[in-house]
Amino acid sequence: MRREFDLPEGDREYLDARGVPWEAVCVSEKRWLLLESYAIPAGFKCRESSAALLIESTYPDTQIDMVYFLPVLELENGRSIGSLSTQDIDGHTFQRWSRHRTAENPWRSDVDCVATHMLQVDEWLRLEVAK
């Protein structure tokens, strides 16, 4: 697995504890964290997907924002999902979920990390199914 940039130790420990492959790749001067076999909750047509996160060079001072999926996620009930677009990452077309933190849930650089962002992603997925 490629490790083209370094992540903080806590992030590496979280990712290794997941027990599935992950990569840290640089593509066109952007740093991407690619997580394989990310569990997708019931209500979506697929049960796992690769998830990608854009990791800014100033992370963790700069927040992780949004999430990107491959294959694209679709709801079992056929309802469309809003605020989606595509993003080419490492030769693949991912589905970008334009979801962001709120003033009530801001990024805290001394607390937040990949693990807490993925908790946020889980919540975005849960909320989408619950609509």
URQUI-V50008 format. One record per residue. N is the residue number from 1. RES is the residue in three letters. SS is DSSP state (@ for helix, = for strand, . for the rest). PHI is phi in whole degrees, 0 to 359 (999 if undefined). Layout:
n=(N,N)
res=(RES,RES)
ss=(SS,SS)
phi=(PHI,PHI)
This chain:
n=(1,2,3,4,5,6,7,8,9,10,11,12,13,14,15,16,17,18,19,20,21,22,23,24,25,26,27,28,29,30,31,32,33,34,35,36,37,38,39,40,41,42,43,44,45,46,47,48,49,50,51,52,53,54,55,56,57,58,59,60,61,62,63,64,65,66,67,68,69,70,71,72,73,74,75,76,77,78,79,80,81,82,83,84,85,86,87,88,89,90,91,92,93,94,95,96,97,98,99,100,101,102,103,104,105,106,107,108,109,110,111,112,113,114,115,116,117,118,119,120,121,122,123,124,125,126,127,128,129,130,131)
res=(MET,ARG,ARG,GLU,PHE,ASP,LEU,PRO,GLU,GLY,ASP,ARG,GLU,TYR,LEU,ASP,ALA,ARG,GLY,VAL,PRO,TRP,GLU,ALA,VAL,CYS,VAL,SER,GLU,LYS,ARG,TRP,LEU,LEU,LEU,GLU,SER,TYR,ALA,ILE,PRO,ALA,GLY,PHE,LYS,CYS,ARG,GLU,SER,SER,ALA,ALA,LEU,LEU,ILE,GLU,SER,THR,TYR,PRO,ASP,THR,GLN,ILE,ASP,MET,VAL,TYR,PHE,LEU,PRO,VAL,LEU,GLU,LEU,GLU,ASN,GLY,ARG,SER,ILE,GLY,SER,LEU,SER,THR,GLN,ASP,ILE,ASP,GLY,HIS,THR,PHE,GLN,ARG,TRP,SER,ARG,HIS,ARG,THR,ALA,GLU,ASN,PRO,TRP,ARG,SER,ASP,VAL,ASP,CYS,VAL,ALA,THR,HIS,MET,LEU,GLN,VAL,ASP,GLU,TRP,LEU,ARG,LEU,GLU,VAL,ALA,LYS)
ss=(.,.,=,.,.,.,.,.,@,@,@,@,@,@,@,@,@,@,.,.,.,=,=,=,=,=,=,.,.,=,=,=,=,=,=,=,=,=,=,.,.,.,.,=,.,.,.,=,=,=,=,=,=,=,.,.,.,.,.,.,.,.,.,.,.,.,=,=,=,=,.,.,.,.,=,.,.,.,.,.,.,.,.,=,=,=,=,=,=,.,.,=,=,=,=,=,=,.,.,.,.,.,@,@,@,.,.,.,.,.,.,.,.,@,@,@,@,@,@,@,@,@,@,@,@,@,@,@,@,@,.)
phi=(999,284,228,272,211,268,249,302,305,299,293,298,296,300,295,294,294,296,76,232,297,214,226,241,238,253,227,50,67,250,255,241,260,248,249,274,54,281,291,251,288,304,111,254,291,248,256,208,207,282,240,236,233,276,250,294,296,265,297,267,293,259,293,276,230,66,205,229,238,213,288,298,264,227,282,298,280,84,295,285,253,275,58,244,206,249,214,281,224,54,84,232,262,266,265,273,263,277,233,221,292,245,299,283,224,284,291,243,297,272,235,284,198,302,299,289,293,292,296,296,300,303,293,300,295,300,296,296,293,284,300)
